[in-house]
Amino acid sequence: MSEKNFWSLFHSHQPSEVDHQRIETGSTGRGIPDVNFCHQGGEFWVELKLVKGRSIDLSPEQVAWHFRRTRAGGKTFIIARDKFDGPRKGKGDIIYLWHGCDVVQLKKMGLDCPGLVFKAPFDWDLLWMTLMQKT
């Protein structure tokens, strides 16, 4: 499973009324999330990650970006996928969602940081409603 494959799956369930812009890493400031979305005039940012062990690999720049943006009232999320099949964890497919305001705690705690958990088969409607809700 690659982050590109995760994006393809995620994007394939995107509601048609949501606009998005993928952000190219090399052409922007460090730490900016992977995708910017807009729905009914409201914007939100999403960083897509793959779970490695029990941690979420966030760079110091990504932590700082989410911290600053949410402090300024912005809406950001970190979404990670854990697809596994092996002797240690068994077999499964889970998507985790955290609000950007939890980024410092997420960096420290990894999967032990409280967030939303979606187990396969995923409830894509609920996941997208969570992202699109007005705050």
C-alpha positions as CSV (number, residue, x, y, z in Angstrom):
1,M,0.0,0.0,0.0
2,S,1.4,3.4,-1.0
3,E,0.2,6.9,-0.1
4,K,-0.6,7.3,-3.8
5,N,-2.9,4.2,-3.6
6,F,-4.5,5.6,-0.4
7,W,-5.2,8.9,-2.2
8,S,-6.8,7.1,-5.1
9,L,-9.1,5.2,-2.8
10,F,-9.9,8.3,-0.8
11,H,-10.5,10.5,-3.9
12,S,-12.7,7.8,-5.5
13,H,-15.2,8.4,-2.6
14,Q,-15.1,12.2,-2.7
15,P,-18.6,13.7,-3.1
16,S,-19.1,15.5,-6.4
17,E,-19.9,18.8,-4.7
18,V,-16.4,19.0,-3.1
19,D,-13.6,20.6,-5.0
20,H,-10.0,19.7,-4.3
21,Q,-6.4,20.7,-5.2
22,R,-3.6,18.3,-4.7
23,I,-0.5,20.1,-3.4
24,E,2.8,19.2,-5.1
25,T,5.5,18.9,-2.4
26,G,8.4,20.3,-4.2
27,S,6.7,23.5,-5.3
28,T,5.3,24.7,-1.9
29,G,6.5,25.5,1.6
30,R,7.5,22.6,3.8
31,G,4.8,21.1,6.0
32,I,1.8,22.0,3.8
33,P,-0.7,19.2,3.7
34,D,-1.3,17.0,0.7
35,V,-4.7,18.2,-0.3
36,N,-6.9,21.4,0.0
37,F,-10.6,20.9,-0.2
38,C,-13.5,23.3,-0.6
39,H,-17.2,22.6,0.1
40,Q,-19.9,25.3,0.2
41,G,-17.4,28.0,0.7
42,G,-15.6,26.3,3.5
43,E,-12.0,25.1,3.1
44,F,-10.2,22.3,4.9
45,W,-6.8,20.7,4.5
46,V,-5.9,17.0,4.7
47,E,-2.6,15.3,5.3
48,L,-2.7,11.6,4.2
49,K,-0.4,9.1,5.9
50,L,0.2,5.4,6.2
51,V,0.5,3.8,9.6
52,K,4.0,2.5,10.4
53,G,3.9,0.3,13.5
54,R,2.0,2.4,16.0
55,S,3.2,5.8,14.9
56,I,2.3,8.4,12.4
57,D,5.3,9.8,10.5
58,L,4.8,13.6,10.8
59,S,7.7,15.9,10.1
60,P,8.4,18.9,12.4
61,E,7.3,21.2,9.6
62,Q,4.0,19.3,9.3
63,V,3.4,19.5,13.0
64,A,4.1,23.2,13.0
65,W,1.9,23.9,10.0
66,H,-1.1,22.2,11.5
67,F,-0.5,23.8,14.9
68,R,-0.3,27.3,13.4
69,R,-3.2,26.9,11.0
70,T,-5.6,25.5,13.6
71,R,-4.6,28.2,16.1
72,A,-5.6,30.7,13.4
73,G,-9.0,29.1,13.0
74,G,-8.2,26.9,10.0
75,K,-9.7,23.4,9.6
76,T,-7.1,20.7,9.1
77,F,-7.1,16.9,9.4
78,I,-4.6,14.1,9.5
79,I,-6.0,10.8,8.0
80,A,-4.0,7.6,8.2
81,R,-4.6,4.2,6.8
82,D,-3.4,0.9,8.4
83,K,-3.9,-2.0,6.0
84,F,-2.3,-5.1,7.5
85,D,-2.1,-8.8,7.0
86,G,0.4,-10.6,9.1
87,P,1.1,-12.6,12.3
88,R,1.6,-9.6,14.6
89,K,-1.7,-7.8,14.0
90,G,-3.8,-10.3,12.0
91,K,-5.7,-9.0,9.0
92,G,-7.5,-5.7,8.7
93,D,-7.9,-2.3,7.1
94,I,-8.5,0.8,9.3
95,I,-8.6,4.5,8.6
96,Y,-7.9,6.9,11.5
97,L,-8.9,10.6,11.4
98,W,-7.6,13.3,13.7
99,H,-8.3,17.0,13.8
100,G,-5.2,19.1,13.1
101,C,-5.5,20.7,16.6
102,D,-4.4,17.3,18.0
103,V,-1.2,17.2,15.9
104,V,1.3,17.6,18.8
105,Q,-0.4,14.9,20.8
106,L,-0.6,12.7,17.7
107,K,3.1,13.1,17.1
108,K,3.9,12.0,20.6
109,M,1.3,9.3,21.1
110,G,0.8,7.8,17.6
111,L,-2.2,5.5,17.4
112,D,-2.9,5.9,21.1
113,C,-4.0,9.5,20.4
114,P,-7.8,9.7,20.5
115,G,-9.4,10.1,17.1
116,L,-12.1,8.7,14.9
117,V,-11.7,5.1,13.7
118,F,-13.2,3.7,10.5
119,K,-12.9,-0.1,10.0
120,A,-13.4,-1.7,6.6
121,P,-15.9,-1.7,5.0
122,F,-15.5,2.1,5.5
123,D,-18.4,4.4,6.1
124,W,-17.3,6.9,3.5
125,D,-20.5,9.1,4.0
126,L,-19.7,9.6,7.7
127,L,-16.0,10.2,7.0
128,W,-16.8,12.9,4.4
129,M,-19.6,14.4,6.6
130,T,-17.0,14.8,9.4
131,L,-14.6,16.6,7.1
132,M,-17.3,18.9,5.6
133,Q,-19.1,19.8,8.8
134,K,-19.2,23.5,9.6
135,T,-17.4,24.4,12.8
